[in-house]
Amino acid sequence: MLNVLSVDVEDYYQVSAFESVVRFEEWGRRESRVEWNTHRVLDLLDEYDVKATFFVLGWVAERNPTLVRIISKRGHEVASHGYAHQLVYTQTPEAFREETRRAKKITEDIIGQPIIGYRAASYSITAESLWALDILAEEGFQYDSSIFPIRHDRYGIPGHERFLHVLNGNGHLSIAEIPLSTVRIAALNIPIAGGGYLRLLPYSMTHLALLYLNRLEGQPAIVYFHPWEIDPDQPRIDASRTTRFRHYTNLGRMEKKIRKLLANFAFAPIREVYQGSLSVPRATLRNDAA
């Protein structure tokens, strides 16, 4: 079974947990490692002949347009990660629309192709910000992959549908929602979608969870990671103990774990895994601008 592999393209200092110590106005003064790390990811995927969906931050795309073109030309799907990695539930609908529209235009202008997919910063479409889905549909997105059906201190909708479904919003617009992967144990959804969960937990747990999804539930897994997660030499930021633990633990082991996933499971971009379920003409799903 084909599973979804996705990469959230942002730099190490742009994660939401650092926003209290690294203000947006300071981003341009920080050492940037996102281009180098993303090239490492691209080379790694080439080794295993795997294509992925890259959710690119608009701020990064604006400053690294050649990188975005390379992602597209190497056969990967380019999607949007917003502009400035702001949590959706901290924005007004007007501010969210403006930021989302800006990021979409920047990226579409770079690759010359429609951007149909979106993922919010830190999965911040929650029960309090579901209004964002209407705006995404109105702005031309065909799918969203922002809802994590778990309980977490920063994000999540614990009781949300676990697999792809179509949401109908105001004005009869619809958008496909592709939640991050969980397995259900008793009454709890347990996150197994990659990222920090892949870094912090033994690889065997992720492996068994993906087998369970594929073989017993008959569903593809939605796996993600960030380029900074394979960069153990990144500069350290003085943040809370919890944030440092979540961000820096097992960075040196992450690439090995990703390699195991790529060797043991089949992966493809969202546009390929769910092509028949997305309400968009087949031709516009191509993201290989010449």
Residue pairs with C-beta under 8 A, 6 or more apart in sequence:
1 214
1 218
1 220
1 266
2 220
2 266
2 267
2 268
2 272
2 273
3 210
3 214
3 220
3 221
3 222
3 223
3 265
3 266
3 267
3 268
3 273
4 53
4 178
4 220
4 221
4 222
4 223
4 267
4 268
4 269
4 270
4 273
4 274
5 45
5 50
5 51
5 52
5 53
5 223
5 224
5 262
5 267
5 268
5 269
6 52
6 53
6 54
6 55
6 79
6 119
6 145
6 222
6 223
6 224
6 269
6 270
7 38
7 41
7 52
7 53
7 54
7 55
7 224
7 225
7 226
7 227
8 55
8 57
8 81
8 119
8 224
8 225
8 226
9 34
9 38
9 54
9 55
9 56
9 57
9 60
9 71
9 81
9 226
9 227
10 34
10 57
10 60
10 81
10 85
10 226
10 227
10 228
11 27
11 30
11 32
11 33
11 34
11 60
11 228
12 33
12 34
12 228
12 231
12 234
12 235
12 237
12 247
13 22
13 27
13 30
13 235
13 237
14 22
14 27
14 57
14 59
14 60
14 85
15 85
15 122
15 226
15 228
15 247
16 85
16 87
16 121
16 122
16 124
16 154
17 122
17 154
17 239
17 243
17 246
17 247
18 237
18 239
18 243
18 247
19 85
20 239
21 237
21 238
21 239
22 30
22 237
24 84
27 59
30 235
31 235
32 63
33 228
33 231
33 234
34 60
34 64
34 67
34 227
34 228
35 64
35 67
37 227
37 228
37 230
37 231
38 54
38 67
38 71
38 227
39 67
39 70
40 227
40 230
40 231
41 227
41 230
42 70
42 71
42 74
42 76
44 230
44 255
44 258
44 259
44 262
45 51
45 52
45 76
45 262
46 74
47 262
48 259
48 262
48 263
50 262
50 267
50 268
51 75
51 76
51 77
51 267
51 268
51 269
51 272
52 76
52 77
52 267
52 268
52 269
53 76
53 77
53 78
53 79
53 117
53 269
53 270
53 271
54 71
54 76
54 77
54 78
54 79
55 79
55 80
55 81
55 117
55 118
55 119
55 145
56 68
56 71
56 78
56 79
56 80
56 81
56 107
57 81
57 82
57 83
57 84
57 85
57 103
58 80
58 81
58 82
58 83
58 84
58 99
58 102
58 103
58 104
58 106
58 107
59 83
59 84
59 85
60 67
61 67
61 68
61 103
61 106
61 107
61 110
62 106
65 110
68 78
68 107
68 110
68 111
69 110
69 111
69 289
71 78
72 78
72 111
72 113
72 287
72 288
72 289
73 288
73 289
73 290
75 288
76 269
76 287
77 117
77 269
77 270
77 271
77 272
77 287
78 107
78 111
78 113
78 115
78 287
79 115
79 116
79 117
79 118
79 119
79 270
80 100
80 103
80 104
80 107
80 115
80 117
80 118
80 119
80 141
81 103
81 118
81 119
81 120
81 121
82 99
82 100
82 103
82 118
82 120
82 121
83 99
83 100
83 102
83 103
83 106
84 99
85 121
85 122
86 99
86 121
87 120
87 121
87 122
87 124
87 154
88 96
88 120
88 121
88 124
88 125
88 126
88 129
88 132
88 146
89 124
89 125
89 126
89 128
89 129
90 124
91 99
93 131
93 132
93 135
96 132
96 135
97 135
97 138
97 139
100 118
100 135
100 136
100 139
101 139
104 115
104 139
104 140
104 141
107 115
108 114
108 115
111 287
111 289
112 289
113 284
113 286
113 287
113 288
113 289
114 140
114 284
115 141
116 140
116 141
116 142
116 143
116 271
116 278
116 280
116 284
116 285
117 141
117 142
117 143
117 144
117 145
117 270
117 271
118 136
118 141
118 143
118 144
118 145
118 146
119 144
119 145
119 146
120 132
120 144
120 146
122 154
122 155
123 146
123 147
123 148
123 155
123 156
123 180
124 146
124 154
124 155
125 132
125 133
125 144
125 146
125 147
126 147
126 155
126 156
126 157
127 157
132 146
133 144
133 167
133 169
133 175
133 177
134 169
134 170
134 171
134 173
136 144
136 175
137 169
137 173
137 174
137 175
138 171
138 173
141 175
142 175
142 176
142 278
142 279
142 280
143 175
143 176
143 177
143 178
143 270
143 274
143 278
144 175
144 176
144 177
144 178
145 177
145 178
145 179
145 180
145 222
145 270
147 157
147 160
147 177
147 179
147 180
148 155
148 156
148 157
148 179
148 180
148 182
148 191
148 193
149 156
149 157
149 158
149 159
149 160
149 161
149 162
149 179
149 180
149 182
149 189
150 156
150 158
150 182
150 189
150 190
150 191
151 158
151 188
152 191
158 189
160 179
161 177
161 179
162 179
162 181
162 182
162 184
162 189
163 179
163 219
164 176
164 177
164 178
164 179
164 274
164 277
165 176
165 177
166 174
166 175
166 176
166 177
166 277
166 279
167 174
167 175
167 176
167 177
168 174
169 175
174 279
176 274
176 277
176 278
176 279
178 222
178 270
178 274
179 222
180 191
180 193
180 222
180 224
181 191
181 192
181 193
181 209
181 210
181 213
181 221
181 222
181 223
182 189
182 190
182 191
182 192
182 193
183 189
183 190
183 192
183 209
183 212
183 213
184 190
190 209
191 197
192 205
192 206
192 209
192 210
192 213
192 221
193 221
193 222
193 223
193 224
194 206
194 223
194 224
194 225
194 261
195 224
195 225
195 226
195 229
196 246
196 247
196 249
197 206
198 206
198 223
198 225
198 254
198 257
198 258
198 261
199 229
199 249
199 250
199 251
199 253
199 254
199 257
200 246
200 249
200 250
203 257
203 260
206 257
206 261
207 260
207 261
207 264
209 221
210 221
210 223
210 261
210 265
213 219
213 220
213 221
214 220
214 221
214 265
220 273
221 265
223 261
223 267
225 254
225 258
228 234
229 251
229 254
230 251
230 254
230 255
230 258
231 251
232 251
232 252
234 251
236 244
236 248
237 247
239 247
261 267
269 287
271 278
271 285
271 287
275 282
275 285
278 285
